């Protein structure tokens, strides 16, 4: 199955006080960790970003199409607009241990019951920035942007989505600030 991935790297990083994609964990940028984990699972990896990230070809990077700072919904909208495969796997730039079976597990539901979004469910918590989406759902984002409802789960719930259970909580751990980065390094 043709699936591309989009790393969501266009956030403000306000708690980190630096571009999270470029922050180093064990000598490598966070985005490098994510890229290395997701790339074997998909055909091609794209980056939704507000600034060009050195070390990655510029032709796989695209800016968020929505200039307002509305959160991950903007990167998802841009990803669904720019990527040409029918299915797009999203992942945030700040989760260096994302599961190595993420795409296989989420895509196992494709074609069953007409679901167009698959989202990991980890210990009762949905992880929507790790969603696998059919590109046809992009048009359903427009009314949310027009009405300034940028809540990711509000949009997801307007679609036919399925929760896929994962048991690996560590694979979905994200790093939001310097303290979490230090704790993550100490545990590694």
Secondary structure, 3 states (H helix, E strand, C coil): CCEEEEEEECCCCCCCCCCHHHCEECCEEHHHHHHHHHHCCCCCEEEEECCCCCCCCHHHEECCCCCCCCCHHHHHHHHHHHCCCCEEEEEECCCCCCCCCHHHHHHCCCCCCCCCEEEEEECCEEEEEEEEEEHHHHHHHHHHHHCCCCCHHHHHHCCCEEEEEECCCHHHCCCCCHHHHHHHHHHC
